[in-house]
Amino acid sequence: MLRFKRRYYRNTLTNEYLYLLDAAMKIPKRDKIMYDVKLKILETVSEMSYAKAGRYGCANGLPISKSTVCRLIEKTQYYIKDNMGVVKNDATVHV
C-alpha cells in the first residue's frame, strides 16, 4: 500500500482545482483504488455495512470511507448473462 500527500492547485484561468501529480500520471479523478480492492469490497458489501466493507477491503490503517464505497457501487456496471445450465436446474437463485 502506498500513501502520500500532494498539493492541490487552482487554475486561475478556468477556476478549476487539480492535483498536478494526478494530471501528470493521468490518474482519473476519484479512481485511486486498485481493482483487487474494489472486487473485495463489492464481494463483502452484501454482507456488511459500507463502513465495515471499506475497513475490511483494505490494509490495516488505510480504510476506505463509506461514501467512497457507496460511489463505487453506484458506478459499477452489472451484466446478467443467461446460463442454460441454471435454467434447466430447478434451483432458485436470489440476487
Kinemage of the C-alpha trace (Angstrom):
@kinemage 1
@onewidth
@group {chain A} dominant
@subgroup {mainchain}
@vectorlist {calphas} color= white
{ca met a 1} P 0.000 0.000 0.000
{ca leu a 2} L 1.145 3.469 -0.809
{ca arg a 3} L 0.031 6.670 0.851
{ca phe a 4} L 1.411 10.108 0.109
{ca lys a 5} L 0.432 13.763 0.266
{ca arg a 6} L 0.172 16.033 -2.758
{ca arg a 7} L -0.643 19.682 -3.265
{ca tyr a 8} L -3.999 20.847 -4.579
{ca tyr a 9} L -3.708 23.671 -7.123
{ca arg a 10} L -6.231 26.085 -8.618
{ca asn a 11} L -6.085 27.111 -12.253
{ca thr a 12} L -6.785 30.856 -12.238
{ca leu a 13} L -7.891 30.869 -15.886
{ca thr a 14} L -10.530 28.143 -15.652
{ca asn a 15} L -11.074 28.364 -11.873
{ca glu a 16} L -10.719 24.563 -11.598
{ca tyr a 17} L -8.828 22.692 -8.914
{ca leu a 18} L -6.486 19.805 -9.668
{ca tyr a 19} L -3.627 17.719 -8.391
{ca leu a 20} L -0.626 18.163 -10.686
{ca leu a 21} L 0.701 14.694 -9.878
{ca asp a 22} L -2.603 13.092 -10.880
{ca ala a 23} L -2.659 15.096 -14.112
{ca ala a 24} L 0.938 14.147 -14.936
{ca met a 25} L 0.328 10.443 -14.247
{ca lys a 26} L -3.102 10.579 -15.975
{ca ile a 27} L -4.942 9.202 -12.954
{ca pro a 28} L -8.698 9.798 -13.324
{ca lys a 29} L -10.457 11.769 -10.630
{ca arg a 30} L -11.679 9.591 -7.730
{ca asp a 31} L -10.139 6.455 -9.227
{ca lys a 32} L -7.250 5.693 -6.925
{ca ile a 33} L -8.343 2.283 -5.628
{ca met a 34} L -6.786 -0.871 -7.080
{ca tyr a 35} L -9.092 -3.309 -8.871
{ca asp a 36} L -8.499 -6.189 -6.463
{ca val a 37} L -9.524 -3.956 -3.543
{ca lys a 38} L -12.670 -2.894 -5.448
{ca leu a 39} L -13.590 -6.531 -6.081
{ca lys a 40} L -13.065 -7.446 -2.439
{ca ile a 41} L -15.283 -4.563 -1.336
{ca leu a 42} L -18.022 -5.480 -3.830
{ca glu a 43} L -17.965 -9.079 -2.587
{ca thr a 44} L -18.295 -8.093 1.072
{ca val a 45} L -20.731 -5.188 0.827
{ca ser a 46} L -23.733 -7.511 0.583
{ca glu a 47} L -22.870 -8.993 3.983
{ca met a 48} L -21.875 -5.895 5.969
{ca ser a 49} L -22.286 -2.128 6.101
{ca tyr a 50} L -20.461 0.207 3.725
{ca ala a 51} L -18.148 1.425 6.500
{ca lys a 52} L -17.225 -2.123 7.546
{ca ala a 53} L -16.690 -3.173 3.923
{ca gly a 54} L -14.343 -0.206 3.461
{ca arg a 55} L -12.322 -1.261 6.507
{ca tyr a 56} L -12.338 -4.955 5.597
{ca gly a 57} L -11.370 -4.479 1.944
{ca cys a 58} L -8.208 -2.518 2.664
{ca ala a 59} L -4.997 -2.968 4.565
{ca asn a 60} L -4.933 -2.104 8.249
{ca gly a 61} L -4.768 1.616 8.846
{ca leu a 62} L -5.886 2.568 5.309
{ca pro a 63} L -9.700 2.294 5.324
{ca ile a 64} L -11.936 3.491 2.512
{ca ser a 65} L -14.781 5.785 3.538
{ca lys a 66} L -18.381 4.627 3.322
{ca ser a 67} L -19.158 7.384 0.787
{ca thr a 68} L -16.392 6.037 -1.486
{ca val a 69} L -17.833 2.520 -1.146
{ca cys a 70} L -21.303 3.879 -1.988
{ca arg a 71} L -19.902 5.710 -5.033
{ca leu a 72} L -18.110 2.515 -6.105
{ca ile a 73} L -21.378 0.571 -6.006
{ca glu a 74} L -23.253 3.278 -7.926
{ca lys a 75} L -20.651 3.360 -10.714
{ca thr a 76} L -20.295 -0.407 -11.045
{ca gln a 77} L -21.944 -1.887 -14.115
{ca tyr a 78} L -23.587 -5.270 -13.724
{ca tyr a 79} L -24.117 -7.692 -16.558
{ca ile a 80} L -26.557 -10.575 -16.337
{ca lys a 81} L -25.613 -13.474 -18.549
{ca asp a 82} L -28.097 -16.221 -19.291
{ca asn a 83} L -26.757 -19.611 -18.355
{ca met a 84} L -28.739 -22.517 -19.728
{ca gly a 85} L -27.331 -24.827 -17.035
{ca val a 86} L -29.071 -22.789 -14.350
{ca val a 87} L -32.342 -22.606 -16.289
{ca lys a 88} L -32.530 -26.413 -16.617
{ca asn a 89} L -31.846 -26.793 -12.917
{ca asp a 90} L -34.825 -26.474 -10.570
{ca ala a 91} L -32.815 -24.432 -8.040
{ca thr a 92} L -33.903 -20.913 -7.124
{ca val a 93} L -31.287 -18.190 -7.265
{ca his a 94} L -31.818 -14.981 -5.238
{ca val a 95} L -29.777 -11.918 -6.158
